[in-house]
Amino acid sequence: NQPGSSWAGDENEFYLLIKEANQAIKSVNPQARIIFAGTTYWSDVLAGRSLFLDRVLQAAGRDPDAIPNGYFFDAVDIHIYSSPYQVFTIPQTYRATLKKYGLDKPIWISEMNIVPWNDPMSTVPHGGFRATLDEQASYIIQAIAMARAAGVERAAIYKMSDGKIIGGEPYGLVRDDGSERPAYTAFQVAMQYL
């Protein structure tokens, strides 16, 4: 367990959840893709522990059904914020973890972005892992380019519109009033050319 986590169980329980979910879902739709829960690299590294993915795969190793069924998932999701360069490097770490268990699965990034501190909707100070509105726009293009270079199968920006602003950090490409941040235009450019 860690702050911000929505999973209260241990690694073995998570493996059992994904196994049961896989079997139930694929019994109805064999073409469905099961994605390993979106996790963050830094929460594990800064806590001095191996990646949650690694710990779950290790727990799964006791199940004779794990290996023949690809550990019951089809791709791995990651959340990466603040540094576009990590959008290239962190997937390599996840691939190395998968390789340790004889796996080669697609990597997805379902959340990436950086908080603009100088937006009128922002109440966070300059500094930390924040950017100007222009830097956020640059981040969008750089992160999508890095995801492509890293061979990430799917990459997404969190989030399209602000919705409820938590902790004073507006992540949306669009504000709730419909006005667009420069990052919105950057996203359009990245989608057109990358």
N, C-alpha and C positions, 0 to 999 in steps of 0.2 A: 504494500500500500504506500501511496505517496500523495502529497498535496495535488489536487487537480485530477486525480485518478477517479474513474468511475467504476473501477473493479475492486471489490472488497475481498475477493478470495485469494487463494494462493495459486502458484503456477500449475500445479496438478489439477486443481479445480478448473482453471481456465482451459487447460488442454481437454478435459472432459467436456466442457461446454462446447468448444469448437468441434470436437468429434461428434457429439450428439447433434449439434446444429447442422453439421455437414451431412450426416446421414439422413436427417429429417428433410432437409431442403433438397438434397439430390434424389431422394425417393420420389419427390414430386416433379422436380425439374433437373434432370441430369446435366443440363448445360449451364446451370447456375454456377457462378464463381464465388467461392468463399474467400473472403479477404481477412487476413490476420489483423486484429485490432490495431488502429492507429496509435503508435507510441512515440515518445520523444527520446532521442538519443541522450541528450544532456541530463535528463532527470536520473538516469541510471549511472552515467559516467561520473557526475558530480557526487553521487551517493557512494561511489566506490564499488559498484556491483556490476555484474555482467548484464548485458541487455536482457530485457524481459523476454524477447524472442528466444534468446539462448537458453534462459532458465526454463521456459515452457518446453522447448525441444528436448532439453535434458530430461525433464519430467516425463515427457512422452515416450522416451526411449525404453521405458519399462513395459510399454504396451506392445505386444507382438503385432497388433494391427496397424501401428503407426507407420512404419517404413513402407509396407506394400500400398498404403493409401496416401502416400505423400504427406503424412502428418495431418491430413484432413483440412488442408487449406491450399488455395491456388495462387495467392499473391500476398505480399507483405505491404502494409501501409505505414507511412512515417509522417510525423508532423515536424516541420523544420521552420524555425522563425529566425529573423534578424540578419543572418549572413547568407548572401546568395552563393558564396563559395562552398558552404557546407551542403548546399543542395547537390553539389557534385561529390564531395568527399564522404558524407555520411552514408549514402546508399552503398558505397563500396564496403563499408564495415558490415552492413546488413548482409550483403552478398557473401562476404567471408564467413559470417556466422552460418548462413544457409549451407555453404559449401562444406563446413565442418560436419554437417549431418547428411552429406550427399545430395543436397537439394540445390536446384537452380530454378528459382521462381521469380516472376516479375515483381518489380518494386513500384509501388504507388506512393505519391505524396499527396495526401488529401488536404493538407493545411500548410500553407506557406504565406508569409507576409511580414511586414514590419510596421510598427505603430508610428504614425506621424505625430510628433509632439507640437507642431506649430499650426495644426488645424484648429479652426474656431470651435469645433466640438470636443477637442482634447482638453483634458485637465491634468495631464501628466507633464512633468518638467522635462526640459532638455536633458539628454544624457542617458545613461543606461543603454539598453538595446532599442533605441528609438531613432527616428529619422525625420528630416524635413519632408514636406509634401513632395518636393522634387526628388529627394533621395528615395522615397517610397516608390515613385514612378520608375526610377532607375532600377530599384530592387526587382520590380515585377519583371522587367525585360531580362535582367541578368539571371534571375532565378529560373525563369522558363528556359532560357538558353542553357543554363547549367544542367537542368533536368534532362533536356534533350541530349546534351553531351554525355551525361551519366547513364544514358539508356533507361531512364525512368519511363515505364509504360504509360502512366497517367499522372498528371500533376494538376493541382487545383489551388486556387487562391482562397484563403479564408479572410473575409467573406464578401459576398456581393454587396450587401447593404448593411449599414451599422446595426439596425435593430437595437436592442437594449445595449447601451455602452457600459461594459463592466470595467470597473477600476479606472474609469476615465480614459480608456484606450479605444479609440474608434478605428476598427480594422477595415471597415467597408470600403469598397471601391466607389460606392455611392453613399451619400449621406441620406438619412431618413427623409429629408425634405426633397429628395430627388436630384440634388445638385451633385455633380460628378467631381471626384478628386482627380488630379492628374494621373493617378495610378489607373483609373478606368481607361483613359485613352492609351496609356502604356500597355494595358492588357489587350486592347483591341489591336494595337500594332503587333504585339507579340503573337497573337493568334493568326494574324494575316501572314506574317513573314516567317514565323518559327513553327 
